Amino acid sequence: MAAAAHRPALEHRPATSTSPPVELHRSPRRRRSGQASLTDGRVVVRVPAGLSEAEEVAMVDSLVGKVLRQRAVAAVGGDRALEARAERLADTYLDGIRATSVRWSPRMQHRYGSCSPSSGDIRISDRLAAHPSFVVDYVLVHELAHLHVPGHSEAFHRLVARFPGTERARGYLAGYEAGLVAGARPIPGRADRAD
């Protein structure tokens, strides 16, 4: 880590179109890890004082993104609401297929969702919580369909196509991914790649 003595211990960053204001604390006591919380409409971030500017930017972006994803998941009702949503979708489009558990996952960095047919567990990236509801519904239907048909066969795609928002959601995700490939920064709280 390069010394960063020339930067103040406390810095305020204004809100942007994708993020609330950030209050950045550079702490000489912190050695490696950072911490962030949402307080009074701003994200309070604490990072080690000795980080290089690039390391600090990466850590702050990561911590702010994590807080915004947590806020987005809470805004849509958390795991309980996600599981109820999956049950409604399964009853409506998939003949009542049931998962053992359906949860938001903060660990998923490169996929929108995952399904383990053997255990019946479905995980949905918390980065999706900030996307439109039809996109989350599509990913839930996609993962629920894997409980009946593993893999991406013709039968699987016919099952997923029962959801009327399938093509719209695929188009949305393709456009979002194309923007990322073209160099757009991910919107905090949004998934960054398809599986």
N, C-alpha and C positions, 0 to 999 in steps of 0.2 A: 504494500500500500504506500502510495506516495503521500507525503505530508500535505495537508491542506490548511495550514495555519492562516493563510490570507483570507479565508472565507469566514464570515461571522458565525457565531455559535447558534444563532436563531435567524431564520429567514422566513419571510411570508411570500408565498406564490399565489397570484390571483387565480380565480376560477377560470376554467376554459369551457368550451362547448361540451366537453366530455368528462369534466372533473370538477368537483367543488374546490374551494381554496385549500391550499396545503400550507400547514405550519411545520416547517422543517427545523428540527433540533439536532445539532451536531454535538455528540457527547464524547468527551475524551475518555470516559469510563467504559464505553462500549468498545469491544474489540472486533467482533465479527458480524453479529446479527443486528437486524433492525427490528423495529416494532411500529405498528400503525394502528390508529383507532379513529373512529368518527366521533367528533365532539362538537356540539353546537354548530352543525352544518359545515364543519371543515375537517379535513383529514390531518390529524396530528401524527407526524412521522418522526421517529428517533433513529438516527444512524450513527455509526462510529465516525468520529471527527477526522480520522486519518485517511479516509477513502479518497482515491483520485476522483476527479470530476466525472469520468466515465463510469466508474464503479458506483458512485453516488447516484447518478441519474438512473442507472439500471436498477439499483436497490429501491429507490424511491418509486419508480414506475411499477415495479413488481409489488411493493407493499400497498400502494394506492390502488392498483388493480385488484388485489386481494380484498381490500376493504369494500370496494365498489361491488365486487361479485357477491360478497356476504350480504351487502345491503339489497342487491337485486334478488337474491334467493329469499331473503326475509320478506321482501315486497310481494312476492308471488306465493307466499304461504309456507315455504320450507318443504321438508321431506313429506310431511303428512299430506299437504295439498297436492304434491307431485304424485304420490301414490294414489290418491283419490282420482286425480285426473287420468292416470293410466288405467284405472279400473273403468271409468266412464268411456274412454276411448276403446278399450277392449270389448266392452259390452256393445258399443255402437257399431264397430267396424270389424272386430276379430272374433266373433262368436264367444266372447267371454274368456278368452285366454287370460290366465292369471300369472303374475310374477310372484315370487316369494317375497321379494322386497324391491322397492324402487326408491332410489336416493339420488340427491345431488352429490356430485363429487368434485372437490376442489383440486384433486390430483390429476385430473384429465387435462393434459396440455395440448394434445394433438388430435383428439377425436371428439366428436359430439356426444357419443354414447357408447355403451358397451353392454353386452348381454352374455351371461353365462348360462346356457341352456341346462347344464347339469344341475346347477344349484337354483336356477330360477331368479338369480339376482340381476337387476338392471341398474346401471349407473348412468347418470346424465351429467355432462360437464356443467359446472356452475357458471361457466362462461356463457351458456345459452340463456340464462335467466333474464338477461337484458334484451334478448331478441324477441320479435313478435310471437304471440302465442301460437299462431298456426305453425311456426317453425318448430317450437318445442313439441307441439302435438305430433307433427310429422316424425320427429326423432323418436318420440315415445312409441308411436305405431311401428316404426322400423324395428326398434329393439324388441318390442312385444312379439312381432312376427317371427323373430329368431327363436322364440320359445317353441313355436310350432314347426318352423322350417329353418334349420341351421344353414348357413351359407347364403349366397345370393343367386339362387336358381330362378328359373322362370316362375315356378310356383311361389317362391318367396315374393317376387316383384308383383305378381297378381294379388297376393294377399295385402301387401302394402298399398297397392293402388286402390283398394276399397276406401281409403281415407281420401276425401275429395280435395284436400289441400296438398296432395303429394307433389304435383308438378309445380305448383306455385312455390312451395317450400324448397324444392330442389333448385328452382331458378333463383330464388333469393340467396340460398347458400352458395350457388355457383357465382353469382354476382359479388357477394361478399368476399369470397376467396379470390376472385379475379382482382378485386381492389387491393387485397393484401399483396398479391403477386406483383401488382403494378407499383407497389411501394407505399401504399397507404398504411398508416399505423393502426393496429387493432384498437377498437374502441374498448376502453376499460370495461371489464365485465362481459366481454363477448368472446366466443370461441374463435380460435385462430386458424383451424384447419379441419377438413373433413377426415373421416377415417378411411 
